[in-house]
Amino acid sequence: MEEHVVTALDGVKVICLGQFYMAPYATMLMARLGADVVKIEAPDGDPYRRLPTVDDEGMSVQFQFMNAGKRTVRLDLKNPSGQEVLRSLVRECDVLVQNLSPGAMERFGLGYEQLSQVNPRLIMASGTGFGSFGPYAGEPAMDLTVQARSAVMSTTGFDDGPPVRTGPSVVDIMAGTHLMAGVTAALYQRTVTGRGQHVEVALQDSVIPALTSNIAGLLNSGGTIPERTGNRHGGLAVVPYNAFQASDGWITLLAPTQAHWGRLCELIGDPDLRDERFADMAGRCANDVEVDDLIERWTQQRPKDVLVKILQAARIPCAPVVTLPELLEDPHVRERGIIRRMTDERGEWTTLGSPIMLSDSPIAEPARAGGLGEHTDEVLTSLLGMSADEVGKLREDGVL
């Protein structure tokens, strides 16, 4: 008999009522840590199923990345019978994660107060744009709009250009990570209290801490520094700290301490860098353009792979600016398995691995994301003990 491998969240049953990125990413992390995640979708499915960026089988790549490894159930929560099915599932599960539109769960009679009466041990995690209180509570939100509302866009880009959204969906993914952390904390507390609780994470709350350097620079300067600092340090408090042109692309480097600066000057060997104006960090920050110009005069004469080798040998923080195609072929990324190339009976496919690695808990290998409602019968019969006739009746009534 094959030995059962215990994972960190082994035996934890999770209902995902998530769409887009925030809640689906939180439950994807839980699935990789071994939780049994059931993704419940409205009759039309998660909107990201319908994105035009599809793989060879027509599956949205975004949906595949966020939902591989979950069982999928199609359920109409606007239907009272569908609401009752969810309550039955809640009785059998530990966690419910949702980021539906503000107030949707309460309108369905499925808010935390109601569901905790069904299962007092339930941990319900709600992802919102701005939380349940405050002037913006209840406002609909997406990654882009929260970036705008949270000064992420105002601090991204160059001072002489317009505000720019970050390339990655940093708000959704950071918030999804916070949501998963809140769930695991609540699971731990439940081992002591025996009770579940409501976890709330707001997109805006999750991203504001990332602005620490920018806010520090603003407060220190009395509001005189530009909000957008390009590739320079967000608080303009570290120089050099920038992207520099190489002969075949770009490289980033920084000298956060006086020791780093001394080694960099020795490596470059340009006497102009020994100017007394650049002797300390304050002086370098006051003359950042000149410092950066002198460094780039050196970097642009060499290819980026050569620069990385000699800078690393001098213990100076640096990295090449990698393109997306280069990232997908990066041997380190491949070995770490954060982007997983999987093979099953249908061929090769790609999804996300897990950034969370535990020494005594293997990562659960995901199966492909299911089609809309693919596992409905399996979940209702295995978790709720429904008969085929009962499932068929719900399907006839348009509940499933």
MOLINVEN-V597439 format. One record per backbone hydrogen bond with DSSP energy under -0.5 kcal/mol. CO is the residue of the C=O (numbers start at 1). NH is the residue of the N-H. Records with the same first field share a line. If there is no record, write none. Layout:
CO->NH ; NH
This chain:
4->6
7->10
9->12
12->14 ; 36
13->94 ; 95
14->16 ; 38
15->17 ; 97
16->40
17->99
21->25
22->26
23->27
24->28
25->29
26->30
27->31
28->32
29->33
30->35
31->34
32->364
33->9
34->11
35->37
36->14 ; 38
37->39 ; 71
38->16 ; 40
39->41 ; 73
41->75
42->45
46->49
47->50
48->51 ; 63
52->54
53->61
55->58
59->55
60->64
61->65
62->66
63->67
64->68
65->352
67->70
70->370
71->39
72->375
73->41 ; 75
75->77
76->79
79->82 ; 83
80->84
81->85
82->86
83->87
84->88
85->89
86->90
87->91
88->92
89->92 ; 93
90->93
94->123
95->15
96->125
97->17
98->127
101->104
103->107
104->108
105->110
106->109
111->115
112->116
113->117
114->117 ; 118
115->119
119->122
120->196
122->124
123->96 ; 125
124->126 ; 199
125->98 ; 127
126->128 ; 201
128->203
129->204
131->138
134->137
136->139
142->146
143->147
144->148
145->149
146->150
147->152 ; 153
148->151
151->155
153->156 ; 164
155->229
156->164
157->230
158->161
168->170
169->173
170->174
171->175
172->176
173->177
174->178
175->179
176->180
177->181
178->182
179->183
180->184
181->185
182->186
183->187
184->188
185->189
186->190
187->191
188->191
189->192 ; 193
190->194
197->124 ; 199
199->126
201->128
202->206
203->207
204->208
205->209
207->210
208->211
209->212
211->215
212->216
213->217
214->218
215->219
216->220
217->221
218->222 ; 223
219->222
227->229
229->232
233->236
238->233
240->255
242->253
244->251
246->249
249->246
250->321
251->244
252->319
253->242
257->261
258->262
259->263
260->264
261->265
262->266
263->267
264->268
265->269
269->271
270->273
271->274
272->275
275->278
276->279
280->284
281->285
282->286
283->287
285->288
287->291
288->292
289->293
290->294
291->295
292->296
293->297
294->298
295->298 ; 299
296->300
298->301
299->247 ; 302
302->247
303->307
304->308
305->309
306->310
307->311
308->312
309->313
310->314
311->316
312->315
315->317
317->254
319->252
320->322
323->327
324->328
325->329
326->330
327->330
330->334
331->335
332->336
333->337 ; 338 ; 339
338->340 ; 353
339->341
340->342 ; 351
342->349
344->347
347->344
349->342
351->340
355->357
358->361
361->358
367->69
371->374
373->376
375->379
376->380
377->381
378->382
379->383 ; 384
380->384 ; 386
381->385
387->391
388->392
389->393
390->394
391->395
392->396
393->397
394->399 ; 400
395->398
399->76
